[in-house]
Amino acid sequence: MIINNIPTIESSLTGEVSKVKNEQESTYGDAFGDMLSNTLDTLNDSINAANEGTESFLSGETENVHEVMLKMQDAHIQFQLITEVRNKMVEVYQEISRMQI
């Protein structure tokens, strides 16, 4: 039985495990960042559509009040959702920062 090879196998496995952990962390971080960025882009598009609808209604280009109100309500609901997600994230951060190590 060869016992001398155990430290080299252990060190090579430790390197592989840390490499896999780093890849997973970067993948999850990128996925979350992309999701957050896409959500903010969607909110921005919704707000811009509501503003354009309001401007076109005020200038007399369209007479459909219902469509303008729906766009405004959609933007408002999306904004409330993003605000609540932000509040929850701040709350979680504060809770983690209060943890004792």
C-alpha positions in Angstrom: 0.0 0.0 0.0 1.4 3.4 -1.0 0.7 6.0 1.5 3.1 8.7 0.2 0.7 9.7 -2.6 -2.2 10.8 -0.3 -1.0 14.4 0.2 -0.6 15.0 -3.5 -4.0 13.6 -4.2 -5.5 15.7 -1.4 -3.8 18.9 -2.7 -5.0 18.3 -6.2 -8.6 17.7 -5.1 -8.5 20.8 -2.9 -7.5 22.9 -5.9 -10.3 21.4 -8.1 -12.9 21.9 -5.3 -11.9 25.6 -4.9 -12.0 26.0 -8.7 -15.5 24.6 -8.9 -16.7 26.8 -6.0 -15.3 29.9 -7.7 -17.0 29.0 -11.0 -20.3 28.5 -9.2 -20.1 31.7 -7.2 -19.3 33.8 -10.3 -22.1 32.1 -12.3 -24.7 32.7 -9.6 -23.5 36.3 -9.1 -23.7 36.9 -12.8 -27.1 35.4 -13.1 -28.4 37.5 -10.2 -26.8 40.6 -11.6 -28.3 40.0 -15.0 -31.7 39.3 -13.6 -31.6 42.6 -11.6 -30.3 44.5 -14.6 -33.1 43.1 -16.8 -35.7 43.9 -14.3 -34.5 47.5 -14.0 -34.4 47.8 -17.8 -38.0 46.6 -18.0 -39.1 49.1 -15.3 -37.4 51.9 -17.2 -39.1 50.8 -20.5 -42.4 50.7 -18.7 -42.0 54.2 -17.2 -40.9 55.6 -20.6 -44.0 54.0 -22.3 -46.2 55.6 -19.7 -44.5 59.0 -20.2 -44.9 58.7 -24.0 -48.5 57.8 -23.6 -49.2 60.7 -21.3 -47.5 63.1 -23.7 -49.4 61.8 -26.7 -52.7 62.1 -24.8 -51.9 65.7 -23.7 -50.8 66.7 -27.2 -54.1 65.3 -28.6 -52.4 62.5 -30.7 -54.5 59.8 -29.0 -57.8 59.9 -27.2 -57.6 56.5 -25.5 -57.5 57.4 -21.8 -57.8 53.8 -20.8 -54.6 52.8 -22.5 -52.7 55.7 -21.0 -54.0 54.8 -17.5 -53.1 51.2 -17.9 -49.5 52.1 -18.9 -49.2 54.4 -15.9 -50.7 51.8 -13.5 -48.3 49.1 -14.9 -45.3 51.3 -14.4 -46.5 52.2 -10.9 -47.0 48.5 -9.9 -43.6 47.6 -11.3 -42.0 50.4 -9.4 -43.6 49.3 -6.1 -42.3 45.8 -6.7 -38.8 46.9 -7.3 -39.0 49.1 -4.2 -40.1 46.2 -2.0 -37.4 44.0 -3.4 -34.8 46.7 -2.6 -36.2 47.1 0.9 -36.0 43.3 1.5 -32.4 43.2 0.2 -31.4 46.0 2.5 -33.2 44.2 5.4 -31.3 41.0 4.6 -28.0 42.9 4.4 -28.6 44.5 7.8 -29.4 41.2 9.3 -26.3 39.6 8.0 -24.1 42.5 9.2 -25.5 42.1 12.7 -24.5 38.4 12.8 -21.7 37.6 15.1 -18.9 35.5 13.7 
